[in-house]
C-alpha cells in the first residue's frame, strides 16, 4: 500500500511551462521536467491532467502519461505541448522517479491563471521564459 512506501523528499526536480517562438513568430508553449541534481534520475513517470471550472462548468482534461527511462544530471526533457486555452484551470503534473532504487514522488500544480506574462521568469537551463514550479 502507498502508506507503506517510504517516499524520499523531492529535491532538485522542477516542472516548467515555458514559451518559445515558432518560425512564423507565434508563441509555442511546452511543459518541461528539469533535473537540477548532479546525478541522473531513472524510470521517470509523469501523469498530467487539467481540472477546474470555466463559466460555471466543471472541466477535466484527459490524463496523459509519459515515461522517460533516464533524465541526465543538469538536463531537461520536454514532457508535452500545452494549449494556453487551459491556463485558466489547474494543470497538474504528478512526477515519480527512482534514484538508486528508491522511489520519489511529487505533484506539481500550476493553479488557474498562474501562467501569465507578469509571472514569466528567465529559466536558464531552458534558455526560455516561463513559469517554474519546484
C-alpha positions, 0 to 999 in steps of 0.5 A, a space after each residue: 500500500 502507498 502508506 507503506 512506501 517510504 517516499 524520499 523528499 523531492 529535491 532538485 526536480 522542477 516542472 516548467 511551462 515555458 514559451 518559445 517562438 515558432 518560425 512564423 513568430 507565434 508563441 509555442 508553449 511546452 511543459 518541461 521536467 528539469 533535473 537540477 541534481 548532479 546525478 541522473 534520475 531513472 524510470 521517470 513517470 509523469 501523469 498530467 491532467 487539467 481540472 477546474 471550472 470555466 463559466 460555471 462548468 466543471 472541466 477535466 482534461 484527459 490524463 496523459 502519461 509519459 515515461 522517460 527511462 533516464 533524465 541526465 544530471 543538469 538536463 531537461 526533457 520536454 514532457 508535452 505541448 500545452 494549449 494556453 486555452 487551459 491556463 485558466 484551470 489547474 494543470 497538474 503534473 504528478 512526477 515519480 522517479 527512482 534514484 538508486 532504487 528508491 522511489 520519489 514522488 511529487 505533484 506539481 500544480 500550476 493553479 488557474 491563471 498562474 501562467 501569465 506574462 507578469 509571472 514569466 521568469 528567465 529559466 536558464 537551463 531552458 534558455 526560455 521564459 516561463 513559469 517554474 514550479 519546484 
